[in-house]
Amino acid sequence: MLQLEEIRVGYPVAGGLRTVVDALSLSLPAGGIGCLLGASGCGKTTVLRAIAGFEPVRAGRIVLAGHVLSTPEGTVPPERRGVGMMFQDYALFPHLDVAGNVGFGLARLSRAARAARIAEVLALVGLADRASSYPHELSGGQQQRVALARALAPSPSLLLLDEPFSNLDIDTREHLAGELRAILKRTGTTALLVTHDQAEAFAMADAIGVMDRGRILQWADAQTLYRAPADRFVAGFVGRGSVVPAAALGLVGGGEVLLRPDQLVPDVDGALWAEVLGTTFLGPGHVARVRLACGAVVEVDLHGGATPSPGAGIALRLVEEALIVFPPRQDGSPC
Protein backbone atom coordinates (compact mmCIF):
# COMPACT_ATOMS: atom_id res chain seq x y z
CA MET A 1 0.00 0.00 0.00
CA LEU A 2 2.61 2.55 1.10
CA GLN A 3 6.21 2.55 -0.04
CA LEU A 4 8.91 5.07 0.81
CA GLU A 5 12.00 4.46 -1.28
CA GLU A 6 15.21 6.10 -0.11
CA ILE A 7 13.54 9.46 0.44
CA ARG A 8 15.44 12.57 1.45
CA VAL A 9 13.70 15.66 2.84
CA GLY A 10 15.41 18.90 3.76
CA TYR A 11 15.06 22.65 4.06
CA PRO A 12 17.04 25.34 2.23
CA VAL A 13 19.44 27.23 4.47
CA ALA A 14 22.14 29.76 3.75
CA GLY A 15 24.79 28.00 1.73
CA GLY A 16 22.93 24.77 1.05
CA LEU A 17 20.32 22.32 2.31
CA ARG A 18 19.72 21.09 5.86
CA THR A 19 18.79 17.42 5.52
CA VAL A 20 16.16 16.28 8.03
CA VAL A 21 15.29 12.85 6.58
CA ASP A 22 17.90 10.88 4.66
CA ALA A 23 17.74 7.62 2.67
CA LEU A 24 14.61 6.51 4.53
CA SER A 25 12.69 3.50 3.27
CA LEU A 26 9.70 1.56 4.57
CA SER A 27 6.88 -0.60 3.26
CA LEU A 28 3.43 -0.81 4.84
CA PRO A 29 0.84 -3.30 3.52
CA ALA A 30 -2.83 -2.48 3.00
CA GLY A 31 -4.68 -2.54 6.32
CA GLY A 32 -1.43 -2.39 8.26
CA ILE A 33 -0.66 0.03 11.09
CA GLY A 34 2.87 1.36 11.14
CA CYS A 35 4.62 3.65 13.58
CA LEU A 36 7.67 5.89 13.47
CA LEU A 37 9.14 5.95 16.97
CA GLY A 38 11.81 8.38 18.04
CA ALA A 39 12.81 11.34 20.14
CA SER A 40 11.80 14.90 19.30
CA GLY A 41 13.75 16.24 16.34
CA CYS A 42 14.55 12.86 14.76
CA GLY A 43 12.53 13.68 11.62
CA LYS A 44 9.46 11.51 12.14
CA THR A 45 6.86 14.29 11.69
CA THR A 46 8.72 15.50 8.59
CA VAL A 47 8.18 12.04 7.09
CA LEU A 48 4.42 12.40 7.66
CA ARG A 49 4.42 15.84 6.07
CA ALA A 50 6.23 14.49 3.01
CA ILE A 51 3.69 11.66 2.65
CA ALA A 52 0.83 14.14 2.99
CA GLY A 53 2.37 16.34 0.31
CA PHE A 54 3.28 19.28 2.54
CA GLU A 55 7.03 18.82 1.99
CA PRO A 56 8.82 17.96 -1.30
CA VAL A 57 11.28 15.07 -1.48
CA ARG A 58 14.82 15.87 -2.58
CA ALA A 59 15.58 12.26 -3.48
CA GLY A 60 13.75 8.94 -3.70
CA ARG A 61 10.01 8.56 -4.15
CA ILE A 62 6.74 7.97 -2.29
CA VAL A 63 4.26 5.46 -3.72
CA LEU A 64 0.72 4.85 -2.46
CA ALA A 65 -1.44 2.01 -3.82
CA GLY A 66 0.74 1.84 -6.93
CA HIS A 67 0.55 5.58 -7.65
CA VAL A 68 3.71 7.68 -7.44
CA LEU A 69 2.95 10.68 -5.22
CA SER A 70 6.34 12.34 -4.83
CA THR A 71 9.66 12.44 -6.63
CA PRO A 72 12.21 15.25 -6.95
CA GLU A 73 10.74 15.93 -10.39
CA GLY A 74 7.14 16.38 -9.30
CA THR A 75 4.51 15.92 -6.61
CA VAL A 76 0.77 15.22 -6.44
CA PRO A 77 -1.05 18.02 -4.55
CA PRO A 78 -2.15 17.11 -0.99
CA GLU A 79 -5.87 17.30 -1.83
CA ARG A 80 -5.50 14.70 -4.59
CA ARG A 81 -3.53 12.09 -2.64
CA GLY A 82 -6.38 10.32 -0.84
CA VAL A 83 -4.45 10.75 2.40
CA GLY A 84 -6.14 11.76 5.66
CA MET A 85 -4.28 13.38 8.53
CA MET A 86 -5.11 13.62 12.22
CA PHE A 87 -3.16 16.47 13.74
CA GLN A 88 -1.55 16.56 17.17
CA ASP A 89 -3.86 19.33 18.43
CA TYR A 90 -6.91 17.79 16.65
CA ALA A 91 -7.53 21.13 14.81
CA LEU A 92 -11.29 21.03 15.39
CA PHE A 93 -13.33 24.06 14.33
CA PRO A 94 -14.71 25.63 17.53
CA HIS A 95 -17.65 27.29 15.73
CA LEU A 96 -18.88 24.00 14.25
CA ASP A 97 -20.65 21.24 16.14
CA VAL A 98 -19.43 17.64 16.02
CA ALA A 99 -21.45 16.83 12.91
CA GLY A 100 -20.16 19.96 11.17
CA ASN A 101 -16.56 19.06 12.00
CA VAL A 102 -16.90 15.47 10.83
CA GLY A 103 -18.67 16.47 7.62
CA PHE A 104 -16.27 19.27 6.72
CA GLY A 105 -14.47 17.21 4.06
CA LEU A 106 -17.65 15.75 2.57
CA ALA A 107 -18.91 18.80 0.69
CA ARG A 108 -19.08 16.90 -2.60
CA LEU A 109 -21.66 14.46 -1.29
CA SER A 110 -25.38 15.06 -1.41
CA ARG A 111 -26.99 16.25 1.80
CA ALA A 112 -28.49 12.81 2.47
CA ALA A 113 -25.26 10.94 1.72
CA ARG A 114 -23.28 13.38 3.85
CA ALA A 115 -25.63 12.96 6.81
CA ALA A 116 -25.49 9.18 6.48
CA ARG A 117 -21.68 9.13 6.42
CA ILE A 118 -21.45 11.45 9.43
CA ALA A 119 -23.81 9.20 11.39
CA GLU A 120 -21.83 6.13 10.33
CA VAL A 121 -18.42 7.34 11.49
CA LEU A 122 -19.78 8.88 14.71
CA ALA A 123 -21.30 5.53 15.58
CA LEU A 124 -17.96 3.90 14.75
CA VAL A 125 -16.11 6.07 17.29
CA GLY A 126 -18.85 5.86 19.91
CA LEU A 127 -20.15 9.42 19.64
CA ALA A 128 -23.51 8.90 17.93
CA ASP A 129 -25.22 10.91 20.68
CA ARG A 130 -22.87 13.93 20.50
CA ALA A 131 -23.47 15.12 16.93
CA SER A 132 -24.88 18.47 18.06
CA SER A 133 -22.23 19.13 20.74
CA TYR A 134 -19.43 21.65 20.28
CA PRO A 135 -15.73 20.87 20.84
CA HIS A 136 -15.51 22.85 24.09
CA GLU A 137 -18.28 20.65 25.53
CA LEU A 138 -16.24 17.47 25.01
CA SER A 139 -13.48 15.79 27.00
CA GLY A 140 -10.02 15.39 25.51
CA GLY A 141 -10.72 11.78 24.61
CA GLN A 142 -13.99 12.71 22.93
CA GLN A 143 -12.28 15.47 20.94
CA GLN A 144 -9.74 12.92 19.76
CA ARG A 145 -12.56 10.64 18.59
CA VAL A 146 -14.14 13.52 16.67
CA ALA A 147 -10.81 14.24 14.99
CA LEU A 148 -10.51 10.56 14.09
CA ALA A 149 -14.08 10.47 12.73
CA ARG A 150 -13.36 13.54 10.59
CA ALA A 151 -10.18 11.95 9.21
CA LEU A 152 -11.97 8.68 8.43
CA ALA A 153 -15.12 10.24 6.93
CA PRO A 154 -13.73 10.69 3.35
CA SER A 155 -12.51 7.03 3.39
CA PRO A 156 -8.81 7.87 2.82
CA SER A 157 -6.45 5.32 1.30
CA LEU A 158 -4.01 6.13 4.10
CA LEU A 159 -4.45 7.79 7.49
CA LEU A 160 -1.55 9.70 9.08
CA LEU A 161 -1.57 10.38 12.83
CA ASP A 162 0.82 12.90 14.36
CA GLU A 163 1.36 12.17 18.10
CA PRO A 164 -2.35 11.31 18.47
CA PHE A 165 -2.26 10.88 22.26
CA SER A 166 0.06 13.69 23.34
CA ASN A 167 -2.73 15.91 24.70
CA LEU A 168 -4.28 13.20 26.87
CA ASP A 169 -3.56 12.05 30.41
CA ILE A 170 -1.78 8.73 30.79
CA ASP A 171 -4.84 6.66 31.75
CA THR A 172 -6.92 7.98 28.84
CA ARG A 173 -3.95 7.54 26.54
CA GLU A 174 -3.52 3.83 27.33
CA HIS A 175 -7.24 3.13 26.98
CA LEU A 176 -7.63 4.97 23.69
CA ALA A 177 -4.54 3.44 22.08
CA GLY A 178 -6.16 0.02 22.09
CA GLU A 179 -9.52 1.49 21.12
CA LEU A 180 -8.06 3.39 18.17
CA ARG A 181 -6.26 0.30 16.93
CA ALA A 182 -9.51 -1.68 17.08
CA ILE A 183 -11.33 1.00 15.04
CA LEU A 184 -8.63 1.09 12.38
CA LYS A 185 -8.59 -2.70 12.12
CA ARG A 186 -12.39 -2.83 11.95
CA THR A 187 -12.41 -0.41 9.01
CA GLY A 188 -9.35 -1.94 7.33
CA THR A 189 -7.66 1.46 7.33
CA THR A 190 -3.97 1.63 6.50
CA ALA A 191 -2.37 3.99 9.00
CA LEU A 192 1.01 5.45 9.93
CA LEU A 193 1.50 7.27 13.21
CA VAL A 194 4.44 8.99 14.85
CA THR A 195 5.16 9.05 18.56
CA HIS A 196 8.01 9.35 21.05
CA ASP A 197 6.26 6.95 23.46
CA GLN A 198 7.13 3.29 23.00
CA ALA A 199 4.10 2.15 25.03
CA GLU A 200 1.84 3.82 22.44
CA ALA A 201 3.85 2.33 19.59
CA PHE A 202 3.64 -1.17 21.09
CA ALA A 203 -0.11 -0.85 21.74
CA MET A 204 -0.96 0.48 18.28
CA ALA A 205 1.36 -0.75 15.58
CA ASP A 206 1.97 -3.91 13.57
CA ALA A 207 5.39 -2.60 12.51
CA ILE A 208 7.55 0.04 14.20
CA GLY A 209 10.45 2.01 12.78
CA VAL A 210 12.90 3.28 15.38
CA MET A 211 14.28 6.58 14.08
CA ASP A 212 17.38 8.59 14.87
CA ARG A 213 18.76 11.61 13.00
CA GLY A 214 16.49 11.22 10.01
CA ARG A 215 16.97 7.49 9.45
CA ILE A 216 15.10 4.32 10.35
CA LEU A 217 17.51 2.08 12.25
CA GLN A 218 15.16 -0.90 12.42
CA TRP A 219 11.68 -1.62 11.02
CA ALA A 220 10.08 -4.60 12.79
CA ASP A 221 7.30 -5.71 15.12
CA ALA A 222 7.49 -4.85 18.82
CA GLN A 223 8.73 -8.26 19.98
CA THR A 224 11.58 -8.27 17.47
CA LEU A 225 12.66 -4.77 18.47
CA TYR A 226 12.72 -5.84 22.13
CA ARG A 227 14.29 -9.27 21.74
CA ALA A 228 16.57 -8.70 18.74
CA PRO A 229 17.48 -5.01 18.45
CA ALA A 230 19.59 -4.21 15.41
CA ASP A 231 22.12 -2.06 17.23
CA ARG A 232 22.99 -0.37 20.51
CA PHE A 233 20.73 2.62 19.88
CA VAL A 234 17.63 0.50 19.33
CA ALA A 235 18.56 -1.64 22.33
CA GLY A 236 18.76 1.41 24.57
CA PHE A 237 15.66 3.09 23.15
CA VAL A 238 13.23 0.17 23.26
CA GLY A 239 12.34 -1.29 26.63
CA ARG A 240 14.32 -0.96 29.82
CA GLY A 241 17.92 -2.02 29.74
CA SER A 242 21.56 -1.01 29.69
CA VAL A 243 24.49 -1.96 27.48
CA VAL A 244 27.48 -3.03 29.59
CA PRO A 245 30.88 -4.62 28.81
CA ALA A 246 30.67 -8.41 28.71
CA ALA A 247 33.79 -8.60 30.88
CA ALA A 248 31.96 -6.76 33.67
CA LEU A 249 29.57 -9.71 33.89
CA GLY A 250 32.32 -12.32 33.93
CA LEU A 251 31.65 -13.33 30.31
CA VAL A 252 34.48 -14.20 27.93
CA GLY A 253 34.60 -13.14 24.32
CA GLY A 254 34.56 -9.39 24.63
CA GLY A 255 31.93 -7.07 23.26
CA GLU A 256 28.97 -5.67 25.14
CA VAL A 257 25.76 -7.14 26.51
CA LEU A 258 22.24 -5.73 26.56
CA LEU A 259 21.13 -6.21 30.13
CA ARG A 260 17.38 -6.16 30.84
CA PRO A 261 16.17 -5.66 34.46
CA ASP A 262 14.99 -9.29 34.73
CA GLN A 263 18.38 -10.69 33.71
CA LEU A 264 20.05 -9.85 37.02
CA VAL A 265 18.45 -11.71 39.91
CA PRO A 266 19.21 -11.04 43.60
CA ASP A 267 20.87 -14.19 44.90
CA VAL A 268 23.06 -14.55 48.01
CA ASP A 269 25.21 -17.01 46.04
CA GLY A 270 25.40 -14.75 42.99
CA ALA A 271 28.80 -14.10 41.45
CA LEU A 272 28.19 -10.40 40.77
CA TRP A 273 28.34 -7.70 43.41
CA ALA A 274 26.72 -4.27 43.12
CA GLU A 275 25.96 -1.19 45.18
CA VAL A 276 22.32 -0.14 45.52
CA LEU A 277 21.81 3.48 44.49
CA GLY A 278 18.05 3.62 45.10
CA THR A 279 14.77 1.79 44.70
CA THR A 280 11.39 2.66 43.18
CA PHE A 281 8.05 0.95 43.68
CA LEU A 282 6.43 0.29 40.30
CA GLY A 283 3.92 -2.39 41.32
CA PRO A 284 3.71 -5.20 42.01
CA GLY A 285 7.37 -4.99 43.05
CA HIS A 286 10.31 -2.64 43.36
CA VAL A 287 13.03 -1.77 40.86
CA ALA A 288 16.52 -1.09 42.13
CA ARG A 289 19.17 1.05 40.44
CA VAL A 290 22.53 -0.53 41.14
CA ARG A 291 26.14 0.21 40.23
CA LEU A 292 28.21 -2.74 39.07
CA ALA A 293 31.90 -3.06 39.88
CA CYS A 294 32.80 -1.69 36.44
CA GLY A 295 30.83 1.48 37.19
CA ALA A 296 27.88 0.73 34.90
CA VAL A 297 24.48 1.63 36.38
CA VAL A 298 21.68 -0.86 35.61
CA GLU A 299 18.17 -1.69 36.81
CA VAL A 300 17.23 -4.86 38.67
CA ASP A 301 13.67 -6.10 39.25
CA LEU A 302 13.04 -7.03 42.89
CA HIS A 303 10.27 -9.52 43.62
CA GLY A 304 9.35 -9.90 47.28
CA GLY A 305 11.65 -9.90 50.28
CA ALA A 306 13.20 -6.91 51.98
CA THR A 307 13.93 -3.85 49.87
CA PRO A 308 17.63 -2.91 50.13
CA SER A 309 18.57 0.58 51.26
CA PRO A 310 20.71 2.99 49.22
CA GLY A 311 24.39 2.24 49.80
CA ALA A 312 23.81 -1.42 50.59
CA GLY A 313 25.60 -4.16 48.72
CA ILE A 314 23.68 -6.79 46.79
CA ALA A 315 24.73 -10.12 45.26
CA LEU A 316 23.31 -10.84 41.82
CA ARG A 317 23.05 -13.85 39.54
CA LEU A 318 23.18 -13.36 35.78
CA VAL A 319 20.46 -15.06 33.72
CA GLU A 320 22.42 -15.91 30.60
CA GLU A 321 19.56 -17.26 28.47
CA ALA A 322 18.76 -15.08 25.44
CA LEU A 323 21.47 -12.52 26.19
CA ILE A 324 22.01 -10.09 23.32
CA VAL A 325 25.69 -9.46 22.65
CA PHE A 326 27.09 -6.66 20.50
CA PRO A 327 30.61 -6.72 19.04
CA PRO A 328 33.29 -4.48 20.53
CA ARG A 329 33.02 -0.82 19.63
CA GLN A 330 35.23 0.19 16.72
CA ASP A 331 36.43 3.27 18.59
CA GLY A 332 37.83 1.03 21.32
CA SER A 333 35.81 2.63 24.12
CA PRO A 334 34.68 0.13 26.81
CA CYS A 335 31.16 1.61 27.28
C-alpha positions in Angstrom: 0.0 0.0 0.0 2.6 2.6 1.1 6.2 2.5 0.0 8.9 5.1 0.8 12.0 4.5 -1.3 15.2 6.1 -0.1 13.5 9.5 0.4 15.4 12.6 1.5 13.7 15.7 2.8 15.4 18.9 3.8 15.1 22.6 4.1 17.0 25.3 2.2 19.4 27.2 4.5 22.1 29.8 3.7 24.8 28.0 1.7 22.9 24.8 1.0 20.3 22.3 2.3 19.7 21.1 5.9 18.8 17.4 5.5 16.2 16.3 8.0 15.3 12.8 6.6 17.9 10.9 4.7 17.7 7.6 2.7 14.6 6.5 4.5 12.7 3.5 3.3 9.7 1.6 4.6 6.9 -0.6 3.3 3.4 -0.8 4.8 0.8 -3.3 3.5 -2.8 -2.5 3.0 -4.7 -2.5 6.3 -1.4 -2.4 8.3 -0.7 0.0 11.1 2.9 1.4 11.1 4.6 3.7 13.6 7.7 5.9 13.5 9.1 5.9 17.0 11.8 8.4 18.0 12.8 11.3 20.1 11.8 14.9 19.3 13.8 16.2 16.3 14.5 12.9 14.8 12.5 13.7 11.6 9.5 11.5 12.1 6.9 14.3 11.7 8.7 15.5 8.6 8.2 12.0 7.1 4.4 12.4 7.7 4.4 15.8 6.1 6.2 14.5 3.0 3.7 11.7 2.6 0.8 14.1 3.0 2.4 16.3 0.3 3.3 19.3 2.5 7.0 18.8 2.0 8.8 18.0 -1.3 11.3 15.1 -1.5 14.8 15.9 -2.6 15.6 12.3 -3.5 13.7 8.9 -3.7 10.0 8.6 -4.2 6.7 8.0 -2.3 4.3 5.5 -3.7 0.7 4.9 -2.5 -1.4 2.0 -3.8 0.7 1.8 -6.9 0.6 5.6 -7.7 3.7 7.7 -7.4 3.0 10.7 -5.2 6.3 12.3 -4.8 9.7 12.4 -6.6 12.2 15.2 -6.9 10.7 15.9 -10.4 7.1 16.4 -9.3 4.5 15.9 -6.6 0.8 15.2 -6.4 -1.1 18.0 -4.5 -2.2 17.1 -1.0 -5.9 17.3 -1.8 -5.5 14.7 -4.6 -3.5 12.1 -2.6 -6.4 10.3 -0.8 -4.5 10.8 2.4 -6.1 11.8 5.7 -4.3 13.4 8.5 -5.1 13.6 12.2 -3.2 16.5 13.7 -1.6 16.6 17.2 -3.9 19.3 18.4 -6.9 17.8 16.7 -7.5 21.1 14.8 -11.3 21.0 15.4 -13.3 24.1 14.3 -14.7 25.6 17.5 -17.6 27.3 15.7 -18.9 24.0 14.3 -20.6 21.2 16.1 -19.4 17.6 16.0 -21.5 16.8 12.9 -20.2 20.0 11.2 -16.6 19.1 12.0 -16.9 15.5 10.8 -18.7 16.5 7.6 -16.3 19.3 6.7 -14.5 17.2 4.1 -17.6 15.8 2.6 -18.9 18.8 0.7 -19.1 16.9 -2.6 -21.7 14.5 -1.3 -25.4 15.1 -1.4 -27.0 16.2 1.8 -28.5 12.8 2.5 -25.3 10.9 1.7 -23.3 13.4 3.9 -25.6 13.0 6.8 -25.5 9.2 6.5 -21.7 9.1 6.4 -21.5 11.5 9.4 -23.8 9.2 11.4 -21.8 6.1 10.3 -18.4 7.3 11.5 -19.8 8.9 14.7 -21.3 5.5 15.6 -18.0 3.9 14.8 -16.1 6.1 17.3 -18.8 5.9 19.9 -20.2 9.4 19.6 -23.5 8.9 17.9 -25.2 10.9 20.7 -22.9 13.9 20.5 -23.5 15.1 16.9 -24.9 18.5 18.1 -22.2 19.1 20.7 -19.4 21.6 20.3 -15.7 20.9 20.8 -15.5 22.8 24.1 -18.3 20.6 25.5 -16.2 17.5 25.0 -13.5 15.8 27.0 -10.0 15.4 25.5 -10.7 11.8 24.6 -14.0 12.7 22.9 -12.3 15.5 20.9 -9.7 12.9 19.8 -12.6 10.6 18.6 -14.1 13.5 16.7 -10.8 14.2 15.0 -10.5 10.6 14.1 -14.1 10.5 12.7 -13.4 13.5 10.6 -10.2 12.0 9.2 -12.0 8.7 8.4 -15.1 10.2 6.9 -13.7 10.7 3.4 -12.5 7.0 3.4 -8.8 7.9 2.8 -6.5 5.3 1.3 -4.0 6.1 4.1 -4.5 7.8 7.5 -1.6 9.7 9.1 -1.6 10.4 12.8 0.8 12.9 14.4 1.4 12.2 18.1 -2.4 11.3 18.5 -2.3 10.9 22.3 0.1 13.7 23.3 -2.7 15.9 24.7 -4.3 13.2 26.9 -3.6 12.1 30.4 -1.8 8.7 30.8 -4.8 6.7 31.7 -6.9 8.0 28.8 -3.9 7.5 26.5 -3.5 3.8 27.3 -7.2 3.1 27.0 -7.6 5.0 23.7 -4.5 3.4 22.1 -6.2 0.0 22.1 -9.5 1.5 21.1 -8.1 3.4 18.2 -6.3 0.3 16.9 -9.5 -1.7 17.1 -11.3 1.0 15.0 -8.6 1.1 12.4 -8.6 -2.7 12.1 -12.4 -2.8 11.9 -12.4 -0.4 9.0 -9.3 -1.9 7.3 -7.7 1.5 7.3 -4.0 1.6 6.5 -2.4 4.0 9.0 1.0 5.4 9.9 1.5 7.3 13.2 4.4 9.0 14.9 5.2 9.1 18.6 8.0 9.3 21.0 6.3 7.0 23.5 7.1 3.3 23.0 4.1 2.1 25.0 1.8 3.8 22.4 3.8 2.3 19.6 3.6 -1.2 21.1 -0.1 -0.8 21.7 -1.0 0.5 18.3 1.4 -0.8 15.6 2.0 -3.9 13.6 5.4 -2.6 12.5 7.6 0.0 14.2 10.5 2.0 12.8 12.9 3.3 15.4 14.3 6.6 14.1 17.4 8.6 14.9 18.8 11.6 13.0 16.5 11.2 10.0 17.0 7.5 9.5 15.1 4.3 10.4 17.5 2.1 12.2 15.2 -0.9 12.4 11.7 -1.6 11.0 10.1 -4.6 12.8 7.3 -5.7 15.1 7.5 -4.9 18.8 8.7 -8.3 20.0 11.6 -8.3 17.5 12.7 -4.8 18.5 12.7 -5.8 22.1 14.3 -9.3 21.7 16.6 -8.7 18.7 17.5 -5.0 18.5 19.6 -4.2 15.4 22.1 -2.1 17.2 23.0 -0.4 20.5 20.7 2.6 19.9 17.6 0.5 19.3 18.6 -1.6 22.3 18.8 1.4 24.6 15.7 3.1 23.2 13.2 0.2 23.3 12.3 -1.3 26.6 14.3 -1.0 29.8 17.9 -2.0 29.7 21.6 -1.0 29.7 24.5 -2.0 27.5 27.5 -3.0 29.6 30.9 -4.6 28.8 30.7 -8.4 28.7 33.8 -8.6 30.9 32.0 -6.8 33.7 29.6 -9.7 33.9 32.3 -12.3 33.9 31.7 -13.3 30.3 34.5 -14.2 27.9 34.6 -13.1 24.3 34.6 -9.4 24.6 31.9 -7.1 23.3 29.0 -5.7 25.1 25.8 -7.1 26.5 22.2 -5.7 26.6 21.1 -6.2 30.1 17.4 -6.2 30.8 16.2 -5.7 34.5 15.0 -9.3 34.7 18.4 -10.7 33.7 20.0 -9.8 37.0 18.4 -11.7 39.9 19.2 -11.0 43.6 20.9 -14.2 44.9 23.1 -14.6 48.0 25.2 -17.0 46.0 25.4 -14.8 43.0 28.8 -14.1 41.5 28.2 -10.4 40.8 28.3 -7.7 43.4 26.7 -4.3 43.1 26.0 -1.2 45.2 22.3 -0.1 45.5 21.8 3.5 44.5 18.1 3.6 45.1 14.8 1.8 44.7 11.4 2.7 43.2 8.1 0.9 43.7 6.4 0.3 40.3 3.9 -2.4 41.3 3.7 -5.2 42.0 7.4 -5.0 43.0 10.3 -2.6 43.4 13.0 -1.8 40.9 16.5 -1.1 42.1 19.2 1.0 40.4 22.5 -0.5 41.1 26.1 0.2 40.2 28.2 -2.7 39.1 31.9 -3.1 39.9 32.8 -1.7 36.4 30.8 1.5 37.2 27.9 0.7 34.9 24.5 1.6 36.4 21.7 -0.9 35.6 18.2 -1.7 36.8 17.2 -4.9 38.7 13.7 -6.1 39.3 13.0 -7.0 42.9 10.3 -9.5 43.6 9.4 -9.9 47.3 11.6 -9.9 50.3 13.2 -6.9 52.0 13.9 -3.8 49.9 17.6 -2.9 50.1 18.6 0.6 51.3 20.7 3.0 49.2 24.4 2.2 49.8 23.8 -1.4 50.6 25.6 -4.2 48.7 23.7 -6.8 46.8 24.7 -10.1 45.3 23.3 -10.8 41.8 23.1 -13.9 39.5 23.2 -13.4 35.8 20.5 -15.1 33.7 22.4 -15.9 30.6 19.6 -17.3 28.5 18.8 -15.1 25.4 21.5 -12.5 26.2 22.0 -10.1 23.3 25.7 -9.5 22.7 27.1 -6.7 20.5 30.6 -6.7 19.0 33.3 -4.5 20.5 33.0 -0.8 19.6 35.2 0.2 16.7 36.4 3.3 18.6 37.8 1.0 21.3 35.8 2.6 24.1 34.7 0.1 26.8 31.2 1.6 27.3 
